[in-house]
Amino acid sequence: MRWVRYEAEGKTSFGILNGEQISEVSGSPFDSHTDTGVSRSLDSVKLLIPFEPKTFYAAGINYEVHVREAAKLLGREPNLPDKADIGYRANNALIAHNEAVVKPKDSGERFQYEGELVVIIGKEAKHLTEENALSCVLGYTIGNDVSERDWQAADRTLWRAKNTDTFKPMGPWIETDVELSKLRTQVRVNGEVVSEFPTNNMLFGIEHYISVMTQHLTLIPGDMIWMGTDGATQNMKPGDVCEIDIDGIGVLSNPIVAEG
């Protein structure tokens, strides 16, 4: 099932996408909902971020090749993590499919994409094991963890590098029927493939992260976890279009523009 959140005729609604048609619902993916009987074509609406998260979690460095490439860019020795670490990101940075990522005037050339799988929590969860961790997951969407590497090297908290307005494109929808082992992530800039990797080839998998997290905090419906990226990343510039394509979920596309 694909859940979309969209704007049409001045109203924000959730709906279920079947092919190119949206069946509008009253309610949301996180509680009870009913079909309103209203149907719209996908190309007639403006897609919004699939939902507004309660808490925006982000997995720490979670793919080996990316750890090594990031260390090379920052002039450091690679330091592979020995445990799952979790951080936070800011909702102000979220934008939807097809919305523009704004490159700030004072940002450097190392303005880069990171294609990521996003886990969406649908049920309250505490003290889960790896065996039952996925029981709290509603579905998955796609994220682009846009990063300014000069700021990333300079700021201990990553507050600018990761959380500047428009730095977190997400969408285009929530897919509930996903086989994690079959997913593959491809990143394209201006149609050229610049990165490709098995999505589930993580140092620490989704089940492990959820299990570790829920020993100490309660996940609630509407929380989300961005799971990291793999491989080297390249610079983006105004005029570029970045696409994150994850098999079985969809394509997240966003143009890059200069700050006005």
C-alpha positions as CSV (number, residue, x, y, z in Angstrom):
1,M,0.0,0.0,0.0
2,R,1.2,3.5,-0.8
3,W,0.2,6.4,1.4
4,V,0.4,9.9,0.0
5,R,-0.1,13.2,1.7
6,Y,-1.1,16.0,-0.7
7,E,-2.7,19.4,-1.3
8,A,-5.6,19.8,-3.6
9,E,-8.2,22.7,-3.7
10,G,-6.6,24.4,-0.7
11,K,-6.9,21.3,1.5
12,T,-4.3,18.9,2.9
13,S,-5.3,15.2,2.8
14,F,-4.0,11.7,3.1
15,G,-4.8,9.2,0.4
16,I,-4.0,5.7,-0.9
17,L,-2.3,5.6,-4.2
18,N,-3.3,2.9,-6.7
19,G,-1.4,3.3,-10.0
20,E,-1.9,7.0,-10.9
21,Q,-5.1,7.4,-8.9
22,I,-5.4,8.6,-5.3
23,S,-8.3,7.5,-3.1
24,E,-8.8,10.2,-0.4
25,V,-9.2,9.1,3.2
26,S,-10.4,10.7,6.4
27,G,-7.9,10.1,9.1
28,S,-4.2,9.1,8.7
29,P,-1.9,6.1,8.3
30,F,-1.3,6.3,12.1
31,D,-4.9,5.9,13.3
32,S,-8.3,4.9,12.0
33,H,-9.2,6.1,8.6
34,T,-12.1,5.8,6.1
35,D,-12.5,6.2,2.4
36,T,-14.2,9.5,1.6
37,G,-15.2,8.4,-1.9
38,V,-13.1,11.2,-3.5
39,S,-10.7,10.1,-6.2
40,R,-8.0,12.3,-7.8
41,S,-5.2,11.7,-10.3
42,L,-1.7,11.9,-9.0
43,D,-0.7,14.6,-11.5
44,S,-3.6,16.9,-10.3
45,V,-2.3,17.3,-6.8
46,K,0.8,18.8,-5.1
47,L,2.6,16.1,-3.1
48,L,3.7,17.1,0.4
49,I,6.1,15.4,2.7
50,P,4.5,12.0,3.4
51,F,3.8,13.0,7.1
52,E,5.1,15.4,9.7
53,P,7.3,13.3,12.1
54,K,7.0,13.5,15.8
55,T,10.7,12.8,16.3
56,F,13.3,12.8,13.5
57,Y,16.0,10.2,14.3
58,A,19.1,9.6,12.1
59,A,21.3,6.6,12.2
60,G,25.0,7.3,12.7
61,I,27.6,6.3,10.1
62,N,26.0,3.0,9.0
63,Y,27.7,1.9,5.7
64,E,31.4,0.9,5.6
65,V,32.3,2.4,2.2
66,H,30.7,5.7,3.2
67,V,32.7,5.8,6.4
68,R,35.9,5.4,4.5
69,E,35.0,7.9,1.8
70,A,33.9,10.5,4.3
71,A,37.1,10.1,6.3
72,K,39.1,10.7,3.1
73,L,37.2,13.9,2.3
74,L,37.7,15.2,5.8
75,G,41.4,14.2,5.9
76,R,40.9,11.8,8.8
77,E,41.6,8.1,9.4
78,P,38.4,6.0,8.9
79,N,36.8,4.9,12.2
80,L,34.3,2.2,11.7
81,P,31.7,2.2,14.5
82,D,31.5,-0.8,16.9
83,K,27.9,0.0,17.9
84,A,24.7,1.5,16.6
85,D,24.6,5.3,17.3
86,I,21.6,7.5,16.9
87,G,21.3,11.2,16.3
88,Y,18.6,13.7,15.6
89,R,17.7,16.0,12.8
90,A,15.3,19.0,12.5
91,N,11.8,19.1,11.0
92,N,12.5,22.6,9.6
93,A,14.8,21.0,7.0
94,L,12.1,18.8,5.5
95,I,10.8,19.4,2.0
96,A,8.7,17.3,-0.4
97,H,9.3,15.6,-3.7
98,N,9.9,18.1,-6.5
99,E,10.5,21.0,-4.1
100,A,13.8,22.9,-4.4
101,V,16.9,22.4,-2.2
102,V,18.3,25.8,-1.6
103,K,22.2,26.1,-1.6
104,P,23.0,28.9,0.9
105,K,25.1,31.9,-0.2
106,D,27.8,31.1,2.4
107,S,28.0,27.4,1.7
108,G,31.1,25.8,0.0
109,E,31.5,23.7,-3.0
110,R,31.2,20.4,-1.0
111,F,27.4,20.5,-1.1
112,Q,26.4,16.9,-1.4
113,Y,23.6,14.4,-1.5
114,E,23.1,11.3,0.6
115,G,20.4,8.8,-0.5
116,E,18.8,7.1,2.4
117,L,16.1,4.7,3.4
118,V,13.6,6.2,5.9
119,V,11.9,3.9,8.4
120,I,8.4,5.1,9.6
121,I,7.1,4.0,13.0
122,G,3.4,3.0,13.1
123,K,3.1,1.5,16.6
124,E,4.3,2.4,20.0
125,A,7.4,0.4,20.8
126,K,9.5,-0.2,23.9
127,H,12.0,-3.0,24.8
128,L,11.7,-4.7,21.4
129,T,14.1,-7.5,20.4
130,E,15.7,-7.8,17.0
131,E,13.3,-10.6,16.3
132,N,10.2,-8.5,16.7
133,A,11.6,-5.0,16.0
134,L,9.9,-4.7,12.6
135,S,6.5,-5.1,14.3
136,C,6.4,-1.4,15.0
137,V,7.2,-0.3,11.4
138,L,4.4,1.1,9.3
139,G,6.5,1.5,6.1
140,Y,9.3,3.2,4.3
141,T,10.0,6.3,2.3
142,I,13.1,7.9,0.7
143,G,15.3,10.7,2.1
144,N,18.1,12.9,0.7
145,D,20.4,13.8,3.6
146,V,21.8,16.9,1.9
147,S,25.1,17.8,3.6
148,E,27.5,20.8,3.5
149,R,30.9,19.1,4.2
150,D,32.8,22.2,5.2
151,W,30.2,22.9,7.9
152,Q,30.2,19.3,8.8
153,A,33.9,19.4,9.5
154,A,33.7,22.7,11.4
155,D,30.6,22.3,13.6
156,R,30.6,19.7,16.4
157,T,26.8,19.4,16.4
158,L,26.2,19.4,12.6
159,W,23.5,22.0,13.2
160,R,24.2,23.8,9.9
161,A,25.6,20.9,7.9
162,K,22.6,18.7,8.2
163,N,19.7,20.9,9.4
164,T,19.6,24.0,7.3
165,D,16.2,24.8,5.7
166,T,15.5,22.5,2.7
167,F,18.4,20.1,3.4
168,K,16.1,17.1,4.0
169,P,14.0,16.2,1.0
170,M,11.7,13.3,1.7
171,G,9.1,11.3,-0.2
172,P,7.4,10.8,-2.5
173,W,5.1,8.6,-0.4
174,I,5.0,5.8,2.2
175,E,5.3,2.3,0.9
176,T,4.1,-0.4,3.4
177,D,4.9,-3.5,1.4
178,V,8.7,-3.7,1.3
179,E,11.2,-6.6,1.1
180,L,14.3,-5.1,2.7
181,S,16.7,-7.7,1.3
182,K,15.7,-6.8,-2.3
183,L,16.1,-3.0,-2.1
184,R,18.7,-1.2,-4.1
185,T,19.5,2.5,-3.9
186,Q,20.5,4.5,-6.9
187,V,21.4,8.2,-6.9
188,R,21.3,10.2,-10.1
189,V,22.4,13.8,-10.7
190,N,21.1,15.3,-14.0
191,G,20.2,11.8,-15.1
192,E,23.7,10.4,-14.5
193,V,24.1,7.6,-12.0
194,V,26.6,8.8,-9.4
195,S,26.0,6.2,-6.7
196,E,24.4,2.7,-6.4
197,F,24.4,0.2,-3.5
198,P,22.3,-2.5,-1.9
199,T,20.1,-0.6,0.5
200,N,20.1,-3.1,3.2
201,N,23.9,-3.5,3.2
202,M,24.2,-1.7,6.5
203,L,26.7,-2.1,9.3
204,F,23.8,-2.3,11.7
205,G,20.4,-3.2,10.3
206,I,17.0,-1.7,11.0
207,E,16.1,-4.4,13.4
208,H,19.2,-3.8,15.5
209,Y,18.7,-0.1,15.6
210,I,15.1,-0.3,16.7
211,S,16.0,-2.9,19.3
212,V,18.8,-0.8,20.7
213,M,16.8,2.4,20.7
214,T,13.7,1.0,22.4
215,Q,15.8,-0.2,25.4
216,H,16.1,3.5,26.3
217,L,13.3,5.4,24.6
218,T,9.8,4.9,23.4
219,L,9.1,5.1,19.7
220,I,5.7,6.3,18.9
221,P,3.6,6.5,15.8
222,G,4.9,9.2,13.5
223,D,8.5,8.9,14.5
224,M,11.0,8.2,11.8
225,I,14.6,6.9,11.4
226,W,16.9,7.8,8.5
227,M,19.2,4.9,8.0
228,G,22.4,6.4,6.4
229,T,24.0,6.1,3.0
230,D,26.8,4.3,1.3
231,G,29.6,5.1,-1.1
232,A,31.3,8.4,-2.1
233,T,29.2,11.5,-2.6
234,Q,29.8,14.2,-5.1
235,N,29.1,17.9,-5.2
236,M,25.8,19.4,-6.3
237,K,25.3,22.9,-7.7
238,P,22.4,25.2,-8.6
239,G,20.8,24.0,-11.7
240,D,21.3,20.3,-10.9
241,V,18.4,17.8,-10.3
242,C,19.1,15.1,-7.8
243,E,17.1,11.8,-7.8
244,I,17.1,9.1,-5.2
245,D,15.7,5.9,-6.5
246,I,15.0,2.9,-4.3
247,D,13.6,-0.2,-5.9
248,G,10.1,-1.0,-4.7
249,I,9.5,2.4,-3.1
250,G,9.9,5.1,-5.8
251,V,11.9,8.1,-6.9
252,L,12.5,11.2,-4.9
253,S,13.5,14.1,-7.2
254,N,14.5,17.7,-6.2
255,P,16.1,20.5,-8.1
256,I,19.0,22.5,-6.6
257,V,18.7,26.3,-6.6
258,A,20.9,29.1,-5.3
259,E,19.8,31.2,-2.4
260,G,18.2,34.4,-3.6
